[in-house]
Amino acid sequence: MMAETQRQEIVTEPQSRRVTYCGVCSLPPEYCEYGGTVKKCQDWLQKNEPALYDTIWSPEALEAATASLSVEAQKRAAKDAQKKAAKAQAAEAKQADKLANSHIVIKRIERNKKKFVTAVIGLEAFGLELKKVAKDLGKKFATGSSVTKTPSGGEEIVVQGDVSDEIEEFLLEKYKEIPEDNIELVDDKKKKKAAAAAAGAAG
């Protein structure tokens, strides 16, 4: 019985506040600034609810709202902006550092006597799209050029023929973002000979 009386009281309790909704964006006028039609909303409110308009948009109301942004909040906002700027700067420096320490290896590999291929490794560190570069190299040297997987799980471009020096020249000319000092030429043939000699000595 007690619960029923309470329920009746809740039902019959008069609404203490009449909510006005904007005739333009249909939000309560306090939230019009978050819609995309603020100017129209202001005009509608001034015409239909002048008292409410003064409460929200009069110069005094706006000044009071700005003043209510405490010094603490202003400091916090400035600190946040500073943090964001520092973060962006750090990311930029990190990227520059990464590029400075990234190397492109152009490797001349002997497949069998007098037949060579040239492998290009590390281009993706400079934001280059391997398939596009492979296509450019194939066109430039009128030879086969493709993107293949490396044993370590990365990717490299393999160009048919002994064209290490020419590839270095081509990359430096076409892709200005690659510093000359970051290109390394490697001859795989010497390693194979050394390995064979070591194997012979061991046998």
HELIX and SHEET records of a PDB file:
HELIX    1   1 MET A    2  THR A   12  1                                  11    
HELIX    2   2 PRO A   29  TYR A   34  5                                   6    
HELIX    3   3 VAL A   38  ASN A   48  1                                  11    
HELIX    4   4 PRO A   50  TRP A   57  1                                   8    
HELIX    5   5 PRO A   59  ALA A   67  1                                   9    
HELIX    6   6 VAL A   71  ALA A  100  1                                  30    
HELIX    7   7 LEU A  123  PHE A  126  5                                   4    
HELIX    8   8 LEU A  130  PHE A  141  1                                  12    
HELIX    9   9 SER A  164  LYS A  174  1                                  11    
HELIX   10  10 GLU A  180  ASN A  182  5                                   3    
HELIX   11  11 ASP A  188  ALA A  202  1                                  15    
SHEET    1   A 5 SER A 145  LYS A 149  0                                        
SHEET    2   A 5 GLU A 155  GLN A 160 -1                                        
SHEET    3   A 5 LYS A 115  ILE A 121 -1                                        
SHEET    4   A 5 ILE A 104  ASN A 112 -1                                        
SHEET    5   A 5 ILE A 183  ASP A 187  1                                        
END                                                                             
